[in-house]
Amino acid sequence: MKIVAVETLCLSRMHDLDEQWVTNRYRVVKADAAITLIRTDDGLTGIGEATPYGAPLLIRAEAARIGGALLGADPLTAQLPPVPPRRPQAADFPHTPPFEAARAGLDTALWDLRAQHAGQPLNRFINPAAADRLRLYASTGVRYDWRVRPADLIDDVAAQAAAGFTAAKIRIGTDWEWDGVTTDRFIALLRELRQTIGPAMELMLDGNMRLDFDQALAIGRELERLDFRWFEEPIPLEPGSYARLSGLLDIPVSGGEGAGDFAQLAPYIQGRCLDIIQPDVAVCGITDALRIAEAAAAKGIETCPHNWHNDLMTVANGHFLAAIGGTRPLERCRVQGPLQTALLAEPLAIAGGQFDLPRAPGLGVRLAEGLAARFPHVEGHYALQVPR
Ligand SMILES: [Mg+2]
């Protein structure tokens, strides 16, 4: 089997005005997708969703460059080029270097081909004892504005419970400086949320690296009292401060979604700076995600992938989570709009907060027809910065 073509599909859908969502200083106006395809001479096609945080057109250019060197190679043994060193830090945009995003999409497409060739679903190809069913958590909490009605957060989580989710992850809302929001005010909202939603719903908080150490410590202590399940990226990523924070808190501290390869997370694993590590196969690829999970397990660190954007990404991260025997729920973005589910020819088997992984060989899914015509790519940042 030889690789004969590498392509990238770049897609967008503008959010309807009432579907736009806000967080920090941003109003998110569109959903993007970047899908890499690897075709072989025996008629197989492997597909992988790269994080569109790498900017789809730049991902296409990088995938073409990497793909040029893959032509003629056997996908069962093909090697992708290594990632140049960098720190997994939040950036303006693209958040993910396009090279890393492209490499992740291609790596996923190669794993899809390998498992298809073996005639096995990807989770079982990696681990014959892998589960086929995953619990999902609703990833949300990005629709409340501190100036308008913070309690929209509570309605949002209640709606996720009503939709059958048993777990939800929330964020810290619009820029606190805009409206003089304090740690105490945020904690009051968290208490109201827990009281309204009841004890059964699993809750997680993502700080998106926006808190300082003292804020994170105070909020983390309250999360423990309110029985939250993890505290994600509360402060800017830096191994020393994460080691200190996770040492002081009982609630698991999680992070790592922005890492483009194993090396970027190695210091966090080595120093046991995180309790839960969150590689995303759309950012670092399946090969590196497996290596991260294995090294993390050896240090007593759990792995639960980050997962956002569209359904092809959910399938890939789902196979990965099942393959490593993870017991935490899989993230399910609840604000991406119709592009999320329109990508695939057949809807995913998601019901009541449960996801039955596709059972066909490989990732087990096919792309829908006519995507490029239906969702033409719109260049530019997915969000507008709002002055206030
Ligand atoms: Mg996060």
Residues whose N, C-alpha, C, O or C-beta is under 5 A from the ligand:
A	BS01	MG	D206 E232
